[in-house]
Amino acid sequence: MSFHLDYLLDLPGVKVETCTQIEGKIYFKLSALASEIVCPHCNNYTEELHQNRPILVRDLSVFGRFVYLQVPRRQFYCPNCQRYITEKLEFIDKKRRHTQRYEQNIYARVQQSSISQIGREEELSYDEVKGIFTQVNFSQKKNCWESVKRVSIDEISMRKGKGSFVTVVSDIEGGNLIEMIDSHRQQDIVEVLMRQPLKVREQVEEVSVDMWGGFPKVIKQVFPNAQLVIDRFHVMKAVNKDLNKLRRGIGITDRGSKYLLLSNRINLEHAQIEKLEIILQKSECLRIAYEMKEEFREIYETNMTVTIAQTEFKDWLNYAQIFFQESASTIVNHFEGICNYFLNRTTSGVMEGINNRIKLIMRQGYGFSNFDNFRDRVLACFSN
């Protein structure tokens, strides 16, 4: 057959014998180049062919047309060790009916679309596409916990409505998702995370979380050497919630007043600062509360030690009870974890990007009714 077809097909160890087209599909009949193989048992060469039973294998499409390969499946006999050996082809995995590059293509496309959509495009059943994805995912699976020292744990809703949260675990330094758990119950999280070897869990130094009450027990049980760090975003969120509650109670409903009050003053433009001043002139209580909010934020922005931060936060709490009753109580209850932020200024900021990407994957997949499929799909996307 033409050398050009061999060159374009680019498959090792075989050449094209014939090329035919049937009902818009392209079929290549291939033959092996080698007349002998090395016995994997005794390392001797053998040319004694026992049988050849060609198989039909799916390959990448060409110009929008499906491509199938009739591949020789040869079995040799080794007279030295008296064993039968099936020839191994480099471009097809054992017991598979698709080339490796075709399965890699399906695997990559499933990450950007849905199994059903790829099935329609390739005229494959749902189970076929899922099987290909699972096979490649298993073969490429690696230990994403390797060298992880700083971890963030959060939750995300898999479906609309309450009671459908999954727990997500990320590597802060690597910016990657490393685990998903089909629950936000303390015991379920512990059970899944404890599957990691003790050596892996002992290397984790910090775990950044929100102020959910179950996290301290999870971290203590799973990560024996880790410091619990309360994410600063959630702490500021609690303080801002109290400030906004005060704004509503006073009756200030100016357009944009919520945004101006809760934003970091250093990020506001000159015109916004002037508008903010007009709002604060309406209530001295609101002005005092706003200044206290900015003082609290400034503690986070200042480079200081844990000990100094503890002193600063305690001084702030002494005056915060009037305007920030709920958030002050929350800060007291999580005081150690909040101050641990100043060990390495660790935050869960990476989680915002990860959660947004997970939601995008959900939309691309038109939702997932099976959590294991959802987990495999998401972890595969983050492993690339």
SULFEN-V266295 format. One record per helix or strand of 2 or more residues. SS is the DSSP state (H for helix, E for strand). FROM is the first residue (numbers start at 1). LEN is the number of residues. If there is no record, write none. Layout:
BEGIN
ss,from,len
SS,FROM,LEN
SS,FROM,LEN
END
This chain:
BEGIN
ss,from,len
H,3,7
E,14,9
E,25,8
E,37,2
E,45,2
E,49,4
E,55,8
E,65,7
E,74,5
E,83,4
H,100,13
H,115,8
H,126,15
E,150,8
E,165,7
E,176,6
H,186,8
H,198,5
E,206,4
H,215,8
E,227,4
H,232,19
H,257,6
H,265,3
H,270,11
H,284,18
H,306,15
H,325,9
H,335,5
H,341,4
H,349,16
H,371,13
END
